[in-house]
Amino acid sequence: MNIRLSALLLRFADYERVVYMEADTLSEALTQLTRKHPRLRPVLLDGSGHLQRVHQVLLNGELISSNGDRPLRESDEIELVTAASGI
């Protein structure tokens, strides 16, 4: 599956906008992503390893909960969107 990163996350992933992963669950995909790009870990995940609340997950274009046990297929597209505030 492809994981697309929001513009705010690119600098933590060596400006790799789309990362291909093979994973059975969202949690596994995030673990693999943060192994490939370790600088993403403190930005994406909290101390318990859960996705921080400032990030939202879109699965095939639909907003989903960040339930780590959600099963995924190879053809799925995940997008990680980061909330931004300010003017």
N, CA, C and O atoms as a CHARMM CRD file, in Angstrom:
* protein
*
  348
    1    1 MET  N      0.83600  -1.16600   0.00000 PROA 1      0.00000
    2    1 MET  CA     0.00000   0.00000   0.00000 PROA 1      0.00000
    3    1 MET  C      0.88300   1.23300   0.00000 PROA 1      0.00000
    4    1 MET  O      2.05100   1.18000   0.38500 PROA 1      0.00000
    5    2 ASN  N      0.31400   2.32900  -0.43300 PROA 2      0.00000
    6    2 ASN  CA     1.02700   3.59500  -0.41400 PROA 2      0.00000
    7    2 ASN  C      0.54300   4.43200   0.76600 PROA 2      0.00000
    8    2 ASN  O     -0.65100   4.50300   1.05400 PROA 2      0.00000
    9    3 ILE  N      1.49700   5.05800   1.43300 PROA 3      0.00000
   10    3 ILE  CA     1.18900   6.01000   2.48500 PROA 3      0.00000
   11    3 ILE  C      1.64900   7.37200   1.99400 PROA 3      0.00000
   12    3 ILE  O      2.82500   7.57500   1.69000 PROA 3      0.00000
   13    4 ARG  N      0.70500   8.30200   1.92300 PROA 4      0.00000
   14    4 ARG  CA     1.00900   9.66700   1.49800 PROA 4      0.00000
   15    4 ARG  C      1.12700  10.55000   2.74200 PROA 4      0.00000
   16    4 ARG  O      0.29400  10.49900   3.64700 PROA 4      0.00000
   17    5 LEU  N      2.17000  11.34500   2.75600 PROA 5      0.00000
   18    5 LEU  CA     2.42400  12.21600   3.89800 PROA 5      0.00000
   19    5 LEU  C      2.03100  13.64500   3.57200 PROA 5      0.00000
   20    5 LEU  O      2.24200  14.11800   2.45500 PROA 5      0.00000
   21    6 SER  N      1.45700  14.33000   4.55200 PROA 6      0.00000
   22    6 SER  CA     1.11600  15.74200   4.37100 PROA 6      0.00000
   23    6 SER  C      2.40400  16.55000   4.24800 PROA 6      0.00000
   24    6 SER  O      3.47700  16.10300   4.65200 PROA 6      0.00000
   25    7 ALA  N      2.27700  17.72800   3.69000 PROA 7      0.00000
   26    7 ALA  CA     3.44400  18.59400   3.48500 PROA 7      0.00000
   27    7 ALA  C      4.18700  18.87300   4.78300 PROA 7      0.00000
   28    7 ALA  O      5.41200  18.99600   4.78300 PROA 7      0.00000
   29    8 LEU  N      3.45400  18.97200   5.89000 PROA 8      0.00000
   30    8 LEU  CA     4.08600  19.26100   7.17400 PROA 8      0.00000
   31    8 LEU  C      4.97100  18.11900   7.68100 PROA 8      0.00000
   32    8 LEU  O      5.83400  18.33400   8.53200 PROA 8      0.00000
   33    9 LEU  N      4.76200  16.92400   7.16700 PROA 9      0.00000
   34    9 LEU  CA     5.53700  15.76000   7.61800 PROA 9      0.00000
   35    9 LEU  C      6.74200  15.46600   6.72400 PROA 9      0.00000
   36    9 LEU  O      7.61300  14.68500   7.10900 PROA 9      0.00000
   37   10 LEU  N      6.80600  16.06100   5.56600 PROA 10     0.00000
   38   10 LEU  CA     7.83000  15.70300   4.58600 PROA 10     0.00000
   39   10 LEU  C      9.26200  15.85100   5.09600 PROA 10     0.00000
   40   10 LEU  O     10.10700  15.00200   4.81200 PROA 10     0.00000
   41   11 ARG  N      9.54000  16.90100   5.83200 PROA 11     0.00000
   42   11 ARG  CA    10.92400  17.10900   6.28700 PROA 11     0.00000
   43   11 ARG  C     11.39100  16.02600   7.24300 PROA 11     0.00000
   44   11 ARG  O     12.59300  15.80900   7.39500 PROA 11     0.00000
   45   12 PHE  N     10.44800  15.33900   7.89400 PROA 12     0.00000
   46   12 PHE  CA    10.80900  14.25500   8.80600 PROA 12     0.00000
   47   12 PHE  C     10.96300  12.92100   8.07900 PROA 12     0.00000
   48   12 PHE  O     11.36700  11.92300   8.67700 PROA 12     0.00000
   49   13 ALA  N     10.64000  12.91100   6.78900 PROA 13     0.00000
   50   13 ALA  CA    10.71000  11.68500   5.98400 PROA 13     0.00000
   51   13 ALA  C     11.58300  11.89600   4.75500 PROA 13     0.00000
   52   13 ALA  O     11.33700  11.31900   3.69600 PROA 13     0.00000
   53   14 ASP  N     12.60000  12.72400   4.90900 PROA 14     0.00000
   54   14 ASP  CA    13.53300  13.00500   3.81000 PROA 14     0.00000
   55   14 ASP  C     12.80700  13.42300   2.53700 PROA 14     0.00000
   56   14 ASP  O     13.24200  13.10400   1.43000 PROA 14     0.00000
   57   15 TYR  N     11.70500  14.13300   2.70100 PROA 15     0.00000
   58   15 TYR  CA    10.89400  14.68000   1.60300 PROA 15     0.00000
   59   15 TYR  C     10.34700  13.60000   0.67600 PROA 15     0.00000
   60   15 TYR  O     10.10700  13.84500  -0.50600 PROA 15     0.00000
   61   16 GLU  N     10.15700  12.41700   1.21800 PROA 16     0.00000
   62   16 GLU  CA     9.52900  11.32200   0.47200 PROA 16     0.00000
   63   16 GLU  C      8.01700  11.44100   0.66800 PROA 16     0.00000
   64   16 GLU  O      7.50400  11.11800   1.74000 PROA 16     0.00000
   65   17 ARG  N      7.31400  11.89400  -0.34400 PROA 17     0.00000
   66   17 ARG  CA     5.87700  12.18000  -0.25600 PROA 17     0.00000
   67   17 ARG  C      5.04100  10.90600  -0.16400 PROA 17     0.00000
   68   17 ARG  O      4.06600  10.85300   0.58600 PROA 17     0.00000
   69   18 VAL  N      5.42200   9.88000  -0.92400 PROA 18     0.00000
   70   18 VAL  CA     4.68200   8.61700  -0.93900 PROA 18     0.00000
   71   18 VAL  C      5.64200   7.49500  -0.56000 PROA 18     0.00000
   72   18 VAL  O      6.71200   7.34300  -1.14900 PROA 18     0.00000
   73   19 VAL  N      5.23600   6.71500   0.43500 PROA 19     0.00000
   74   19 VAL  CA     6.06700   5.61000   0.92100 PROA 19     0.00000
   75   19 VAL  C      5.27700   4.31900   0.73600 PROA 19     0.00000
   76   19 VAL  O      4.13500   4.21400   1.18200 PROA 19     0.00000
   77   20 TYR  N      5.88800   3.34000   0.07800 PROA 20     0.00000
   78   20 TYR  CA     5.21900   2.05700  -0.11900 PROA 20     0.00000
   79   20 TYR  C      5.51500   1.15700   1.07600 PROA 20     0.00000
   80   20 TYR  O      6.66300   1.03800   1.50600 PROA 20     0.00000
   81   21 MET  N      4.47100   0.52400   1.60900 PROA 21     0.00000
   82   21 MET  CA     4.59900  -0.39100   2.74300 PROA 21     0.00000
   83   21 MET  C      3.77700  -1.64200   2.47500 PROA 21     0.00000
   84   21 MET  O      2.77700  -1.60100   1.75800 PROA 21     0.00000
   85   22 GLU  N      4.20300  -2.73900   3.05000 PROA 22     0.00000
   86   22 GLU  CA     3.40000  -3.96500   3.07200 PROA 22     0.00000
   87   22 GLU  C      3.05300  -4.22200   4.52600 PROA 22     0.00000
   88   22 GLU  O      3.92500  -4.53700   5.33600 PROA 22     0.00000
   89   23 ALA  N      1.77500  -4.08500   4.85400 PROA 23     0.00000
   90   23 ALA  CA     1.33900  -4.25000   6.24600 PROA 23     0.00000
   91   23 ALA  C     -0.09500  -4.76100   6.27000 PROA 23     0.00000
   92   23 ALA  O     -0.87600  -4.49000   5.35900 PROA 23     0.00000
   93   24 ASP  N     -0.43300  -5.50400   7.32200 PROA 24     0.00000
   94   24 ASP  CA    -1.78100  -6.05500   7.46400 PROA 24     0.00000
   95   24 ASP  C     -2.72500  -5.14800   8.24300 PROA 24     0.00000
   96   24 ASP  O     -3.94400  -5.25500   8.11400 PROA 24     0.00000
   97   25 THR  N     -2.14900  -4.23900   9.06300 PROA 25     0.00000
   98   25 THR  CA    -2.97800  -3.34000   9.87500 PROA 25     0.00000
   99   25 THR  C     -2.39700  -1.92500   9.81900 PROA 25     0.00000
  100   25 THR  O     -1.25100  -1.72600   9.41700 PROA 25     0.00000
  101   26 LEU  N     -3.19900  -0.96200  10.22500 PROA 26     0.00000
  102   26 LEU  CA    -2.73400   0.42300  10.28200 PROA 26     0.00000
  103   26 LEU  C     -1.57300   0.55900  11.26000 PROA 26     0.00000
  104   26 LEU  O     -0.59800   1.25100  10.97000 PROA 26     0.00000
  105   27 SER  N     -1.66700  -0.07900  12.39000 PROA 27     0.00000
  106   27 SER  CA    -0.60500  -0.03100  13.39300 PROA 27     0.00000
  107   27 SER  C      0.71600  -0.55100  12.82000 PROA 27     0.00000
  108   27 SER  O      1.77000   0.04900  13.02900 PROA 27     0.00000
  109   28 GLU  N      0.65000  -1.65400  12.10800 PROA 28     0.00000
  110   28 GLU  CA     1.84400  -2.24000  11.49600 PROA 28     0.00000
  111   28 GLU  C      2.42300  -1.29200  10.44000 PROA 28     0.00000
  112   28 GLU  O      3.64100  -1.15100  10.33300 PROA 28     0.00000
  113   29 ALA  N      1.56600  -0.65500   9.67300 PROA 29     0.00000
  114   29 ALA  CA     2.02100   0.28700   8.65000 PROA 29     0.00000
  115   29 ALA  C      2.74100   1.47900   9.28800 PROA 29     0.00000
  116   29 ALA  O      3.78400   1.91300   8.79800 PROA 29     0.00000
  117   30 LEU  N      2.18300   2.00200  10.38000 PROA 30     0.00000
  118   30 LEU  CA     2.81500   3.12700  11.06200 PROA 30     0.00000
  119   30 LEU  C      4.14100   2.72700  11.68900 PROA 30     0.00000
  120   30 LEU  O      5.09600   3.50400  11.68000 PROA 30     0.00000
  121   31 THR  N      4.20200   1.51900  12.23100 PROA 31     0.00000
  122   31 THR  CA     5.46200   1.02200  12.79600 PROA 31     0.00000
  123   31 THR  C      6.53000   0.92300  11.71800 PROA 31     0.00000
  124   31 THR  O      7.66400   1.35300  11.92500 PROA 31     0.00000
  125   32 GLN  N      6.17400   0.35800  10.56900 PROA 32     0.00000
  126   32 GLN  CA     7.13700   0.24500   9.47300 PROA 32     0.00000
  127   32 GLN  C      7.56200   1.61700   8.96200 PROA 32     0.00000
  128   32 GLN  O      8.73500   1.83800   8.65800 PROA 32     0.00000
  129   33 LEU  N      6.60600   2.53300   8.86900 PROA 33     0.00000
  130   33 LEU  CA     6.90500   3.88300   8.39800 PROA 33     0.00000
  131   33 LEU  C      7.89400   4.57200   9.32400 PROA 33     0.00000
  132   33 LEU  O      8.83800   5.20900   8.85500 PROA 33     0.00000
  133   34 THR  N      7.69300   4.45300  10.63800 PROA 34     0.00000
  134   34 THR  CA     8.59300   5.11700  11.58100 PROA 34     0.00000
  135   34 THR  C      9.93500   4.38500  11.71100 PROA 34     0.00000
  136   34 THR  O     10.91100   4.97700  12.17100 PROA 34     0.00000
  137   35 ARG  N      9.99800   3.14600  11.32500 PROA 35     0.00000
  138   35 ARG  CA    11.29900   2.45700  11.25300 PROA 35     0.00000
  139   35 ARG  C     12.09200   2.96100  10.05100 PROA 35     0.00000
  140   35 ARG  O     13.30200   3.17200  10.13000 PROA 35     0.00000
  141   36 LYS  N     11.39000   3.14800   8.94200 PROA 36     0.00000
  142   36 LYS  CA    12.05600   3.63200   7.72700 PROA 36     0.00000
  143   36 LYS  C     12.49000   5.08000   7.90000 PROA 36     0.00000
  144   36 LYS  O     13.55900   5.47400   7.43300 PROA 36     0.00000
  145   37 HSD  N     11.65800   5.87000   8.57400 PROA 37     0.00000
  146   37 HSD  CA    11.93900   7.28900   8.80200 PROA 37     0.00000
  147   37 HSD  C     11.82100   7.57400  10.29700 PROA 37     0.00000
  148   37 HSD  O     10.79100   8.07500  10.74800 PROA 37     0.00000
  149   38 PRO  N     12.87100   7.25700  11.07600 PROA 38     0.00000
  150   38 PRO  CA    12.81000   7.38200  12.53800 PROA 38     0.00000
  151   38 PRO  C     12.47500   8.78500  13.04600 PROA 38     0.00000
  152   38 PRO  O     11.92600   8.92200  14.14000 PROA 38     0.00000
  153   39 ARG  N     12.79000   9.81500  12.28700 PROA 39     0.00000
  154   39 ARG  CA    12.48000  11.17500  12.73600 PROA 39     0.00000
  155   39 ARG  C     10.97500  11.42700  12.76400 PROA 39     0.00000
  156   39 ARG  O     10.52300  12.37900  13.39900 PROA 39     0.00000
  157   40 LEU  N     10.19600  10.59000  12.08500 PROA 40     0.00000
  158   40 LEU  CA     8.73500  10.71900  12.10700 PROA 40     0.00000
  159   40 LEU  C      8.12500  10.25200  13.43100 PROA 40     0.00000
  160   40 LEU  O      7.06100  10.72900  13.82700 PROA 40     0.00000
  161   41 ARG  N      8.78600   9.33400  14.10500 PROA 41     0.00000
  162   41 ARG  CA     8.19200   8.71400  15.29200 PROA 41     0.00000
  163   41 ARG  C      7.71800   9.72700  16.33800 PROA 41     0.00000
  164   41 ARG  O      6.54800   9.68200  16.71900 PROA 41     0.00000
  165   42 PRO  N      8.57000  10.63700  16.81900 PROA 42     0.00000
  166   42 PRO  CA     8.08800  11.56300  17.84800 PROA 42     0.00000
  167   42 PRO  C      7.05900  12.57500  17.31900 PROA 42     0.00000
  168   42 PRO  O      6.31500  13.17000  18.09800 PROA 42     0.00000
  169   43 VAL  N      7.02200  12.75900  16.04200 PROA 43     0.00000
  170   43 VAL  CA     6.06700  13.69600  15.44400 PROA 43     0.00000
  171   43 VAL  C      4.70300  13.02500  15.26100 PROA 43     0.00000
  172   43 VAL  O      3.66700  13.64000  15.51500 PROA 43     0.00000
  173   44 LEU  N      4.70400  11.76700  14.82200 PROA 44     0.00000
  174   44 LEU  CA     3.46600  11.03900  14.54600 PROA 44     0.00000
  175   44 LEU  C      2.85500  10.38000  15.77300 PROA 44     0.00000
  176   44 LEU  O      1.63800  10.41400  15.95800 PROA 44     0.00000
  177   45 LEU  N      3.69700   9.78000  16.61400 PROA 45     0.00000
  178   45 LEU  CA     3.20400   8.91300  17.68000 PROA 45     0.00000
  179   45 LEU  C      3.41500   9.52600  19.05900 PROA 45     0.00000
  180   45 LEU  O      4.37900  10.25500  19.29400 PROA 45     0.00000
  181   46 ASP  N      2.48900   9.21300  19.96400 PROA 46     0.00000
  182   46 ASP  CA     2.65300   9.65700  21.34800 PROA 46     0.00000
  183   46 ASP  C      3.53300   8.65600  22.09600 PROA 46     0.00000
  184   46 ASP  O      4.04000   7.70800  21.49600 PROA 46     0.00000
  185   47 GLY  N      3.71500   8.85900  23.38300 PROA 47     0.00000
  186   47 GLY  CA     4.57300   7.99000  24.19100 PROA 47     0.00000
  187   47 GLY  C      4.11200   6.54800  24.26500 PROA 47     0.00000
  188   47 GLY  O      4.90600   5.65400  24.55900 PROA 47     0.00000
  189   48 SER  N      2.81400   6.31200  23.99600 PROA 48     0.00000
  190   48 SER  CA     2.27100   4.95000  24.00700 PROA 48     0.00000
  191   48 SER  C      2.30300   4.29200  22.64100 PROA 48     0.00000
  192   48 SER  O      1.88400   3.14300  22.49500 PROA 48     0.00000
  193   49 GLY  N      2.79800   5.00900  21.63500 PROA 49     0.00000
  194   49 GLY  CA     2.86600   4.44900  20.29600 PROA 49     0.00000
  195   49 GLY  C      1.60400   4.63300  19.47300 PROA 49     0.00000
  196   49 GLY  O      1.46800   4.05600  18.39500 PROA 49     0.00000
  197   50 HSD  N      0.67000   5.44500  19.98700 PROA 50     0.00000
  198   50 HSD  CA    -0.56700   5.72300  19.25700 PROA 50     0.00000
  199   50 HSD  C     -0.41300   7.00900  18.44600 PROA 50     0.00000
  200   50 HSD  O      0.36700   7.89200  18.80500 PROA 50     0.00000
  201   51 LEU  N     -1.15000   7.10200  17.37300 PROA 51     0.00000
  202   51 LEU  CA    -1.11300   8.28300  16.52600 PROA 51     0.00000
  203   51 LEU  C     -1.55400   9.50400  17.33400 PROA 51     0.00000
  204   51 LEU  O     -2.59400   9.47700  17.99200 PROA 51     0.00000
  205   52 GLN  N     -0.76200  10.56800  17.27900 PROA 52     0.00000
  206   52 GLN  CA    -1.11700  11.78400  18.00300 PROA 52     0.00000
  207   52 GLN  C     -2.39600  12.39300  17.42700 PROA 52     0.00000
  208   52 GLN  O     -2.70600  12.21900  16.24800 PROA 52     0.00000
  209   53 ARG  N     -3.12200  13.09800  18.26800 PROA 53     0.00000
  210   53 ARG  CA    -4.43700  13.62100  17.88700 PROA 53     0.00000
  211   53 ARG  C     -4.38600  14.68600  16.80300 PROA 53     0.00000
  212   53 ARG  O     -5.41300  14.97000  16.18700 PROA 53     0.00000
  213   54 VAL  N     -3.23600  15.27900  16.55000 PROA 54     0.00000
  214   54 VAL  CA    -3.14700  16.31300  15.51600 PROA 54     0.00000
  215   54 VAL  C     -3.13000  15.73000  14.10800 PROA 54     0.00000
  216   54 VAL  O     -3.17900  16.46300  13.12000 PROA 54     0.00000
  217   55 HSD  N     -3.05900  14.40500  14.02700 PROA 55     0.00000
  218   55 HSD  CA    -3.01400  13.73800  12.72700 PROA 55     0.00000
  219   55 HSD  C     -4.32900  13.01500  12.47000 PROA 55     0.00000
  220   55 HSD  O     -4.94300  12.46000  13.38100 PROA 55     0.00000
  221   56 GLN  N     -4.73900  13.03400  11.22200 PROA 56     0.00000
  222   56 GLN  CA    -5.91800  12.27900  10.81500 PROA 56     0.00000
  223   56 GLN  C     -5.51000  11.30300   9.72800 PROA 56     0.00000
  224   56 GLN  O     -4.55100  11.53400   8.99200 PROA 56     0.00000
  225   57 VAL  N     -6.25900  10.20200   9.64000 PROA 57     0.00000
  226   57 VAL  CA    -5.96300   9.15400   8.67100 PROA 57     0.00000
  227   57 VAL  C     -7.09200   9.08400   7.65700 PROA 57     0.00000
  228   57 VAL  O     -8.26600   8.98800   8.01400 PROA 57     0.00000
  229   58 LEU  N     -6.71800   9.13400   6.39400 PROA 58     0.00000
  230   58 LEU  CA    -7.67300   8.89500   5.32000 PROA 58     0.00000
  231   58 LEU  C     -7.31200   7.56400   4.67900 PROA 58     0.00000
  232   58 LEU  O     -6.16200   7.33100   4.30700 PROA 58     0.00000
  233   59 LEU  N     -8.30100   6.70100   4.55700 PROA 59     0.00000
  234   59 LEU  CA    -8.11700   5.40700   3.92000 PROA 59     0.00000
  235   59 LEU  C     -8.93000   5.43400   2.63800 PROA 59     0.00000
  236   59 LEU  O    -10.15700   5.53400   2.66800 PROA 59     0.00000
  237   60 ASN  N     -8.24200   5.34500   1.52500 PROA 60     0.00000
  238   60 ASN  CA    -8.88800   5.40700   0.20800 PROA 60     0.00000
  239   60 ASN  C     -9.77600   6.64200   0.09300 PROA 60     0.00000
  240   60 ASN  O    -10.86500   6.58700  -0.47900 PROA 60     0.00000
  241   61 GLY  N     -9.28900   7.77100   0.65300 PROA 61     0.00000
  242   61 GLY  CA    -9.99200   9.03500   0.53900 PROA 61     0.00000
  243   61 GLY  C    -11.04900   9.29500   1.58900 PROA 61     0.00000
  244   61 GLY  O    -11.66300  10.36200   1.58500 PROA 61     0.00000
  245   62 GLU  N    -11.28400   8.34500   2.49700 PROA 62     0.00000
  246   62 GLU  CA   -12.30200   8.51800   3.53700 PROA 62     0.00000
  247   62 GLU  C    -11.64300   8.62500   4.90800 PROA 62     0.00000
  248   62 GLU  O    -10.76100   7.84000   5.25500 PROA 62     0.00000
  249   63 LEU  N    -12.08900   9.60800   5.67500 PROA 63     0.00000
  250   63 LEU  CA   -11.58600   9.81200   7.02700 PROA 63     0.00000
  251   63 LEU  C    -11.98700   8.62700   7.90200 PROA 63     0.00000
  252   63 LEU  O    -13.15600   8.24300   7.94600 PROA 63     0.00000
  253   64 ILE  N    -11.00700   8.05400   8.59600 PROA 64     0.00000
  254   64 ILE  CA   -11.27700   6.91300   9.47800 PROA 64     0.00000
  255   64 ILE  C    -10.70900   7.21100  10.85900 PROA 64     0.00000
  256   64 ILE  O     -9.92400   8.14300  11.03600 PROA 64     0.00000
  257   65 SER  N    -11.11700   6.40600  11.83400 PROA 65     0.00000
  258   65 SER  CA   -10.49300   6.51400  13.15100 PROA 65     0.00000
  259   65 SER  C     -9.08800   5.93500  13.03600 PROA 65     0.00000
  260   65 SER  O     -8.79600   5.16300  12.12200 PROA 65     0.00000
  261   66 SER  N     -8.23800   6.30800  13.95300 PROA 66     0.00000
  262   66 SER  CA    -6.86100   5.81700  13.89100 PROA 66     0.00000
  263   66 SER  C     -6.70800   4.48700  14.61300 PROA 66     0.00000
  264   66 SER  O     -5.66300   4.21000  15.20300 PROA 66     0.00000
  265   67 ASN  N     -7.75600   3.66200  14.56400 PROA 67     0.00000
  266   67 ASN  CA    -7.73300   2.33100  15.17000 PROA 67     0.00000
  267   67 ASN  C     -6.60700   1.51000  14.53900 PROA 67     0.00000
  268   67 ASN  O     -6.65400   1.18100  13.35400 PROA 67     0.00000
  269   68 GLY  N     -5.60700   1.18900  15.33900 PROA 68     0.00000
  270   68 GLY  CA    -4.43700   0.47900  14.83600 PROA 68     0.00000
  271   68 GLY  C     -4.69600  -0.92600  14.34900 PROA 68     0.00000
  272   68 GLY  O     -3.91600  -1.46800  13.56600 PROA 68     0.00000
  273   69 ASP  N     -5.80200  -1.53300  14.81000 PROA 69     0.00000
  274   69 ASP  CA    -6.10100  -2.91000  14.42300 PROA 69     0.00000
  275   69 ASP  C     -6.85900  -3.00700  13.10600 PROA 69     0.00000
  276   69 ASP  O     -7.15800  -4.10800  12.64400 PROA 69     0.00000
  277   70 ARG  N     -7.16800  -1.88300  12.50500 PROA 70     0.00000
  278   70 ARG  CA    -7.94500  -1.89200  11.26700 PROA 70     0.00000
  279   70 ARG  C     -7.18000  -2.66500  10.19200 PROA 70     0.00000
  280   70 ARG  O     -6.02600  -2.34600   9.90700 PROA 70     0.00000
  281   71 PRO  N     -7.81000  -3.67500   9.59400 PROA 71     0.00000
  282   71 PRO  CA    -7.13200  -4.44500   8.55400 PROA 71     0.00000
  283   71 PRO  C     -6.96400  -3.62700   7.27100 PROA 71     0.00000
  284   71 PRO  O     -7.81100  -2.80200   6.92800 PROA 71     0.00000
  285   72 LEU  N     -5.86700  -3.87000   6.58300 PROA 72     0.00000
  286   72 LEU  CA    -5.56700  -3.16800   5.34500 PROA 72     0.00000
  287   72 LEU  C     -5.31400  -4.16400   4.22000 PROA 72     0.00000
  288   72 LEU  O     -4.95100  -5.31700   4.45500 PROA 72     0.00000
  289   73 ARG  N     -5.51400  -3.69100   2.99100 PROA 73     0.00000
  290   73 ARG  CA    -5.21400  -4.49300   1.79500 PROA 73     0.00000
  291   73 ARG  C     -4.05800  -3.83400   1.05300 PROA 73     0.00000
  292   73 ARG  O     -3.78100  -2.64900   1.23700 PROA 73     0.00000
  293   74 GLU  N     -3.40000  -4.60300   0.23000 PROA 74     0.00000
  294   74 GLU  CA    -2.26500  -4.08600  -0.52700 PROA 74     0.00000
  295   74 GLU  C     -2.67100  -2.92300  -1.43000 PROA 74     0.00000
  296   74 GLU  O     -1.86400  -2.02900  -1.68600 PROA 74     0.00000
  297   75 SER  N     -3.89000  -2.92700  -1.90600 PROA 75     0.00000
  298   75 SER  CA    -4.35200  -1.88400  -2.82700 PROA 75     0.00000
  299   75 SER  C     -4.79500  -0.60000  -2.11200 PROA 75     0.00000
  300   75 SER  O     -5.13100   0.38100  -2.77500 PROA 75     0.00000
  301   76 ASP  N     -4.80100  -0.59000  -0.76800 PROA 76     0.00000
  302   76 ASP  CA    -5.25400   0.58000  -0.02500 PROA 76     0.00000
  303   76 ASP  C     -4.29000   1.75100  -0.16800 PROA 76     0.00000
  304   76 ASP  O     -3.08400   1.57700  -0.34000 PROA 76     0.00000
  305   77 GLU  N     -4.85700   2.93500  -0.09100 PROA 77     0.00000
  306   77 GLU  CA    -4.09500   4.18900  -0.08100 PROA 77     0.00000
  307   77 GLU  C     -4.36500   4.87100   1.25000 PROA 77     0.00000
  308   77 GLU  O     -5.51700   5.12800   1.59900 PROA 77     0.00000
  309   78 ILE  N     -3.31200   5.16100   1.98900 PROA 78     0.00000
  310   78 ILE  CA    -3.42900   5.84400   3.27600 PROA 78     0.00000
  311   78 ILE  C     -2.84300   7.23600   3.11600 PROA 78     0.00000
  312   78 ILE  O     -1.78700   7.40900   2.50700 PROA 78     0.00000
  313   79 GLU  N     -3.52700   8.21700   3.66300 PROA 79     0.00000
  314   79 GLU  CA    -2.97700   9.56900   3.68800 PROA 79     0.00000
  315   79 GLU  C     -2.98100  10.04700   5.13500 PROA 79     0.00000
  316   79 GLU  O     -3.99200   9.96000   5.83300 PROA 79     0.00000
  317   80 LEU  N     -1.84100  10.55000   5.56400 PROA 80     0.00000
  318   80 LEU  CA    -1.71000  11.11800   6.90700 PROA 80     0.00000
  319   80 LEU  C     -1.77200  12.63200   6.77600 PROA 80     0.00000
  320   80 LEU  O     -0.91600  13.25300   6.14600 PROA 80     0.00000
  321   81 VAL  N     -2.79900  13.21100   7.38100 PROA 81     0.00000
  322   81 VAL  CA    -3.03900  14.64500   7.29900 PROA 81     0.00000
  323   81 VAL  C     -2.79700  15.25600   8.67200 PROA 81     0.00000
  324   81 VAL  O     -3.29900  14.75800   9.68000 PROA 81     0.00000
  325   82 THR  N     -2.03500  16.32500   8.70400 PROA 82     0.00000
  326   82 THR  CA    -1.71300  16.98900   9.95600 PROA 82     0.00000
  327   82 THR  C     -2.46900  18.30100  10.05600 PROA 82     0.00000
  328   82 THR  O     -2.47700  19.10300   9.12200 PROA 82     0.00000
  329   83 ALA  N     -3.10200  18.50600  11.19600 PROA 83     0.00000
  330   83 ALA  CA    -3.81500  19.75500  11.42800 PROA 83     0.00000
  331   83 ALA  C     -2.81000  20.88700  11.57800 PROA 83     0.00000
  332   83 ALA  O     -1.77600  20.72800  12.22800 PROA 83     0.00000
  333   84 ALA  N     -3.11400  22.01900  10.98000 PROA 84     0.00000
  334   84 ALA  CA    -2.26600  23.19100  11.10200 PROA 84     0.00000
  335   84 ALA  C     -3.10900  24.36000  11.57900 PROA 84     0.00000
  336   84 ALA  O     -4.26600  24.49800  11.18200 PROA 84     0.00000
  337   85 SER  N     -2.54200  25.18900  12.41600 PROA 85     0.00000
  338   85 SER  CA    -3.29400  26.34500  12.89700 PROA 85     0.00000
  339   85 SER  C     -2.46800  27.60100  12.67100 PROA 85     0.00000
  340   85 SER  O     -1.27100  27.53800  12.39100 PROA 85     0.00000
  341   86 GLY  N     -3.11200  28.70700  12.79400 PROA 86     0.00000
  342   86 GLY  CA    -2.43200  29.97700  12.62300 PROA 86     0.00000
  343   86 GLY  C     -2.90300  30.68300  11.37200 PROA 86     0.00000
  344   86 GLY  O     -3.77200  30.19800  10.64700 PROA 86     0.00000
  345   87 ILE  N     -2.32000  31.82000  11.14000 PROA 87     0.00000
  346   87 ILE  CA    -2.70300  32.63500   9.98300 PROA 87     0.00000
  347   87 ILE  C     -1.68800  32.50800   8.89400 PROA 87     0.00000
  348   87 ILE  O     -1.83600  33.12100   7.83700 PROA 87     0.00000
